[in-house]
Amino acid sequence: MNFDKELKIRLSEIDHILRSHLPEATGYYKTVIEAMNYSLMGLGKRIRPMLMQETYRLYDKKDDEILHSFMVAIEMIHTYSLVHDDLPAMDNDEYRRGRKTTHVVYGETMAILAGDGLLNKAFEIAAGAYRLVDEDSDDVLLDIFKRILRANEILSSKAGIHGMIGGQVIDIESEGKQVTKERVDMMYHLKTSALIEASMMIGATLAGADENEIRVIENIARDIGLAFQIRDDILDVIASGDVFGKPTHSDIKNAKSTYLAIMDIEKAKEEVEVVTNRALSAYKSLPYKNEYLELLITKLINREK
């Protein structure tokens, strides 16, 4: 498989799906919609919708509009978190995805509202997925509705106080303090892994996976998120800002508690390898295979930007 070629195809597909769900920037409040669309359509990696899509395909399923609704929702939630994360009250970053951050372009107040708008639009799209169900037998309809409800439950939980938001709280309250590895791991499991878990769990749920398989996939996703974030810590120190797409050394500037605050780079690289091998081993235990998904997991964790 030519991974780079397949990646471009998938990125093009996902951007097309996102564009098809963009709210039209009209009316007296069009500025906030413009800010939302600006934030969403930056040059993002689209990791979360891609992991959702590939986990769904792991079960030999063909894409449908219900899946696309949740792919859009997860990317909107991820984007809103970045918009708020970049604010002066948080990390105060001027660049994201290779261009000016939303608050720099539209102002701090409009950036806050754009993040709020993306979050609410995400749940509007996900909640409305039931409208896309084709009429069939009552038993089939009931099963699909249950999957959609479960997917919404996962999305809400992983994005909330016991997920991504909880991780952000730990992050903020740990700034400038000495922390344990246990605390950093918990922060990363919530702040980064939670939405990756949601992505893969929703892909499996919509495909009809049973709860045991979903639990295995949740653990795989947790390790992917942990390894991804440790790698992000490393890149913040060693990568070029032009390649990385955002300012480097920002963790040091903001006195962030990261893996490099509790260990050296070489040890952090060893941690990435251990966690990666654990994720791939668990993936290989599944009775299904998706060559692209396996390559994607490896590439994400060993990325240079």
ABEGO torsion letter per residue (X at the ends): XBAAAAAAAAAAAAAAAAAAABBBBBEAAAAAAAAAAAAAABBBAGAAAAAAAAAAAAAGBBBBAAAAAAAAAAAAAAAAAAAAAABAABAGBABBGGBBBAAAAAEAAAAAAAAAAAAAAAAAAAAAAAAABBBBBAAAAAAAAAAAAAAAAAAAAAABAABAAAAAAAAAAABGBBBBAAAAAAAAAAAAAAAAAAAAAAAAAAAGBBAAAAAAAAAAAAAAAAAAAAAAAAAAAABBAAAAGBBBGAAAAAGBBBAAAABBAAAAAAAAAAAAAAAAAAAAABABBBAAAAAAAAAAAABAX
